[in-house]
Amino acid sequence: MEDKLLVFKCQRGSREALTRIYEKYKADLLLLAMGLLNDKTAAEDVVHDVFLSFVHHLDGFRLTGSLKSYLLTCTANHARNWNKAERVRLRVGNPDAGPAIANVSRPSRPRSVEGILPSNRGRDVHDTVEGPLESLVCNEQLETLSGALAELPFEQREVLLLHMQGSMTFQAIAKARQISPNTAKSRYRYGIDKLRSILNGRISKCNQQMT
């Protein structure tokens, strides 16, 4: 109910309501984008772009479900587009790349929303963690997990993060991705198995180096 009221106020020009939505969901969206892209700068750009798009489409926006799920899906879509464009950019340096991609460049940064929303740059996703030791532990754990996630196929990574970090049901993920619920569950299961294998391998390697 709160989100519907916030959207209603946003559509009537309330900056306070828009800031409330931004502050409420920015950490979840940033964690999702970082998990999908393994690139903090790209993740910040994606989240910035998601909110910019949300602002620009407020007039015709109708909230029919969870605002969090909607924003998470938008973030996943933007991250997917960024990932595709980045893969094409990397192929430009390949002499075998065709002429159709010769002029493709890295995805541009989104337009500024300065004056509309507070800046997210220069702030760590774990800024709310108390104390330097706790912050260091969180950052190290995040880097380890992000590195392991980066080894998963994007489709598995996406479902895994939307379900675990975004708390979206497989039914909701399937609808957002236009796949069957069984496909969503399979991607999740395969992703979990591979992630567990990667992390166990890294732990074993670390233990061997310490002995």
C-alpha positions, -999 to 999 in steps of 0.1 A, spaced: 0 0 0 29 24 8 44 19 -26 11 26 -44 8 58 -24 43 68 -31 38 62 -69 6 83 -67 24 111 -50 53 109 -75 29 112 -104 17 145 -88 52 159 -87 63 149 -52 102 149 -50 100 136 -14 80 105 -26 105 98 -54 134 101 -30 117 77 -7 114 51 -34 150 57 -44 163 53 -9 141 23 -2 152 2 -32 186 15 -44 207 -9 -23 187 -40 -36 190 -28 -72 227 -20 -69 234 -54 -54 215 -71 -82 233 -50 -109 267 -57 -93 260 -94 -92 249 -95 -128 277 -73 -142 306 -77 -117 314 -41 -124 306 -15 -98 307 15 -122 285 -2 -147 261 -13 -119 258 23 -107 251 35 -142 225 8 -147 207 17 -114 209 54 -122 194 46 -157 166 25 -142 154 53 -119 158 79 -147 136 57 -170 111 53 -141 109 91 -137 104 97 -174 75 71 -176 57 81 -144 28 97 -162 16 65 -178 28 41 -151 4 18 -134 16 -3 -105 -2 -37 -108 21 -57 -85 52 -53 -64 72 -21 -71 103 -38 -59 98 -67 -84 92 -42 -112 124 -22 -104 144 -54 -101 131 -66 -134 140 -33 -150 175 -35 -135 179 -70 -149 168 -59 -183 192 -29 -183 220 -51 -171 212 -77 -198 214 -49 -225 246 -36 -210 261 -71 -210 252 -77 -246 266 -43 -257 298 -50 -238 303 -84 -254 299 -67 -288 323 -40 -278 349 -66 -269 344 -83 -303 353 -50 -321 390 -57 -314 387 -92 -330 399 -91 -366 373 -117 -374 345 -94 -363 321 -85 -391 316 -49 -404 281 -48 -388 296 -42 -354 326 -21 -364 311 11 -351 297 -3 -318 311 13 -287 308 8 -250 273 16 -236 271 53 -228 265 65 -193 229 75 -186 219 111 -186 222 128 -152 193 129 -128 210 156 -107 183 176 -90 159 148 -92 176 121 -71 206 120 -48 238 108 -64 248 72 -58 284 76 -69 313 74 -44 292 55 -19 297 18 -12 267 -5 -10 278 -14 25 282 21 38 256 13 65 278 -14 80 292 -2 113 330 -1 118 359 -6 94 364 -43 102 328 -52 95 329 -32 63 361 -49 52 346 -84 58 315 -75 39 334 -61 10 357 -92 8 327 -115 9 309 -95 -18 340 -96 -40 344 -134 -35 307 -140 -43 307 -115 -73 337 -133 -88 320 -167 -85 287 -153 -99 306 -139 -129 315 -174 -139 279 -185 -142 260 -180 -175 240 -148 -174 206 -165 -175 215 -186 -144 230 -157 -126 199 -136 -133 174 -161 -120 195 -169 -90 199 -132 -80 163 -123 -86 151 -152 -65 176 -151 -36 185 -114 -34 153 -100 -49 129 -124 -32 110 -129 -64 90 -161 -69 99 -184 -99 64 -176 -113 72 -138 -112 106 -144 -127 92 -166 -154 66 -139 -163 92 -111 -164 116 -132 -185 89 -148 -207 100 -183 -199 82 -212 -181 84 -215 -143 101 -249 -148 128 -232 -169 133 -206 -142 136 -234 -116 161 -253 -137 183 -222 -143 182 -216 -105 191 -252 -97 219 -254 -122 232 -220 -111 232 -230 -74 250 -263 -82 277 -245 -102 281 -217 -77 286 -242 -49 312 -260 -70 331 -228 -77 331 -216 -41 341 -250 -28 370 -251 -53 382 -217 -42 380 -226 -5 400 -258 -12 426 -239 -31 428 -213 -3 433 -240 23 460 -257 3 479 -224 0 477 -219 38 491 -254 46 
